[in-house]
Amino acid sequence: MDKPETNNHLHIGAIIFPRLDQSDFTGPFEVLSRIPDSTFHIAWKEKAPVRDVRGLVLTPEKTFAEAPQLDLLLVP
């Protein structure tokens, strides 16, 4: 008997925002982005680059409206 197909792909997302501490984002990103069969999405209310608390520029890839339904959400 054939196995039914299951969609186990994991959608992980993180919200970035002005004046966040980038280490609160990049630390978990380094771990979560390595999960097999997963996609990591970086979102903010707009796609314009944002500066962290020390001036590092981070760029979201999606707006909230563009992000897929997430299985896990990181809020640094």
Steps between C-alpha positions, in 0.01 A plus 500: 500500500632847412574744779282813491703810425547736790626853486746528786676809369544744787452875448693697760475878520668782684385856544771763479441860599694823554730504803486127570820341629623303198644224720146422620416436134819349357563253785166320462523540120827304496329208676152508347613554141682164512189293569460253212206549264431853619495854366590803711306819420602847621213747525414856595210732417692623193801378300712807572826429687496554877788590733563309817588665831869530398435613140528167316268497197267200463262454208174308526415273207122514545233724642256354752239476224739307272616249760357148480322337790777430751554197717737687729544873559810658653456842657849618608 
